[in-house]
């Protein structure tokens, strides 16, 4: 097997590992976005009215408090975890890139040694 074939095989294997890891990350990101969109209006309307009534606040204040506590904060945490996980999985390609750099440097040394002898 040639060096180029080994490099392509390593890259293909890294892509398979990346795909496995990235799927979970993308699911987390999607879940966070869907939760943020779906939960804010429903929870803010029902519980916001309850909060404003119980704490004797204006309705807008109860709606705001409820939407931040039950929608925005959990969604931000989920999106943050998914985002970090996705970039951690993208580091899988560093192995192929590192090997490629080593191989190119080796090839340059080999070719440089031959041309200098003429």
C-alpha positions, 0 to 999 in steps of 0.5 A, a space after each residue: 500500500 502506498 503512502 497516498 493510499 494510507 493517507 486516504 484510508 486514514 482520512 476516510 476513517 477519520 470522517 467515519 468517526 467524525 460522523 458518529 460523534 457529530 450526529 449526537 452533537 447536532 441532535 443536541 443543538 437541534 433539541 436546544 433550538 426546538 425547545 427554545 422556540 416551542 417552550 417560550 410562548 406556551 410556558 410564558 403565557 400560562 406560568 407568566 400569568 400565574 407568576 404575575 398573579 402570585 407576586 402581584 406584578 404586572 403581566 409583562 413582568 410575570 411573562 418575562 420572568 417565566 420565559 427566561 427561567 423556563 425557556 431561555 436558560 435551559 435552551 442556552 445550556 443545551 445549545 452550549 453543550 451541543 456546540 462544545 461537543 460538536 467542536 470536540 468531535 471536529 478535532 478528530 480530523 486533526 489526526 489526518 491533518 497531522 499525518 498529512 503534514 508529516 508525510 508532506 515534510 518527509 516527501 519534501 526531504 526525500 525530493 530535496 535530497 535527490 535534486 541536490 545530488 545532481 
